[in-house]
Amino acid sequence: MSLTGLYFPSAERGLPARTILGVVVVAVLLPTLMVAGWLATLAADAERVQIERNIEQHAREISVALDREVTGIKGMLAALGTSASLHNGNLHGFHAKAVGISQQFGLQIALFDRFERRHVLNTAAPYGSHLTTYSFPQPLVEQIAGSRAPIVTGVMLSPIRNRYSVAVVLPVRPVPDLDYLISASIDADKLAEVFNVAPLQPHYVAAVVDRDGVIVARSSRHHELVGTRVQHHSIPPGMQGEFEGPSADGADFHWFYHRSAITGWTVLIGAPRAAFEQSFKLMSKLLAGAALALFAIGLTAAYCIGGGFSRAVSEIGHAARELPRRPPPQSVSSHFLEANRLLDDLKAASLDLRATDAQQRFAIEAAGIGTWSWDLVSSRLIASPRTCELYGLSASAEPTMDCLVSAVHPADRDLIRQAVRRCFAGVETCEAEFRVLGADGSSDRWLSLKGRVERDASGTPVRIHGAVQDITDRRTSEHERVVLLRRLTCAQEAERLRLAHELHDQTAQSLTAAQLELKRMEVELGPGAATRLAWLRSQLEDMAKTAHRIAYELRPPALDIDLRVALSGHLADWGATYGICTDFQFNCQRAEGKRLPDEVRTSIYRIVQEALTNVARHAREATAVSLVVNCRDDLVQVTIEDDGRGFDPGDDPECARRSGLGLAGMRERAALVGGHVEIESSPGVGTTVFVRVPLQERRQVA
């Protein structure tokens, strides 16, 4: 065998070097492409799981919104059932009050006499109208009579308004010989607004189905399908899950459901099966295109490199045949070195290909999230196309940090600057949530920014890497939650005011009249019965005082006039009740005649009321309490301080128990008006509660 055949046997057999290099390239690329395909499959599966989680979360949010609405209606009916006009038989007055409530909340309220099996009144008709065409189903009446508990009906067609609705029915027995049912009907069109809580993709379908499988509300084709039974009614049992089934159009859908424990209704959200396969198909197309491109590049490189390699092998063979006993010339050695360098280039290309694959994996995992890198030395910013899209910038222009900051809402730009300053001050990470301006100048989108600082050997920041994500849906949900809480708080305060008026105007006056009658009877009956009547009159006096006190605690009249007077009176009464020395200071620097908003006055009063209650319950050793209120044009600051035993907020289990009730309520009331509550306490030195409520440019949560 010749020297050429010894080192390159394929050359003697006639196998070209280009073919050998082509086989090597294919052998290197095939495992890499297989790994890339596996990673693409994992990414598609991960995106499918994320879609399923988002749909399940939307179903839970819609179900919670429905439960909250039904629970609020139950509470409203319970309060309406205790109305004095209903208990006194004043049905005309009760009808007027029910009409006011129905107009405020968009409901239809009806009163049904179970003994006589007839409708007494309905807010959809004038008082005294004949309601013979409208009656409760007898099975429903018997069910409520047996359970004596509120019941939520299925969807029904109202004969008065000829519209589909559902009803919440509550049994009420004002006197022993009367047995009423109070119902509040909610229009199905209004229930369909619940889908705005969790906006869906355009091709998704959401529906609310009652216990009998009848559609109550639907995100699309609502008016066409409400009141109809779902096709192939086969929703599995259980509180939540998923199943396959057709939509109303007959398309194959994957359904997710969440069943409410309060109403028994089921929230369905379906997505076409093609939506779950779209990511896999896209990944497959991208992978196939990348494979073809890599094969073309690799084979082209093998062809070009193989030509030079073949020439080197031919020269080596020729030199070996011409000079069999002489050492190979220097030129042959140089060709060997060139061949080694070519093999090293192939190895480097393989490593670059693996690095490119790792970058592609990162891009797949970061789908939907924009990435950026800011070089602090050169001030150069590298941003992904997704980042430019989120900020509303052109992807063709080179972005700068000034461009990103200018796209942020002017009120939120200080958040970005503060986060960057903290990074320079030594903080390793930076986070901020802010609004960005749309094309028309409106702030219709919220973003969340997170970054990590890279430092040199001396600890100086040289680069910040980060990501940005669209959180508009979450902030919108938070805003809607705050709006609902504000509505609930206003309803509670209105109910407190009504109860206080009824206690003061009816109960207290009735007790006073009874006292006067007893005093007259003492004179008429003589000394024999005077002692017992005097005792009875003293009991009525105590009851009248209690009624006055409860009416005052429900809603102090001074609260609607002046916060200073309301707080001063409550603090003085509280100190006299518990024997604790109190100090009150009210410093107002606001412009003359500029009152605090009603909701701010009410929230501050309730927070102070709860703080004093906590002192009475948990700081019995306290001997003095100080209340300081400072009002400015832009801020109200309240400080409540006691000299009780104090506690360690981090270790004391009593603090955890208190935080779960009173302190949580204080923080929630402050948050509803844009404020916050801070607690400072140490064992043996007392507790201080700080409440701060901004009055101007209070930022919305969405």
Order of alpha helices (4+ residues) and beta strands (2+ residues): alpha-alpha-alpha-alpha-alpha-beta-beta-alpha-beta-beta-beta-beta-alpha-beta-beta-alpha-beta-beta-beta-alpha-alpha-beta-beta-alpha-alpha-alpha-beta-beta-beta-alpha-alpha-alpha-alpha-beta-alpha-beta-beta-alpha-alpha-beta-beta
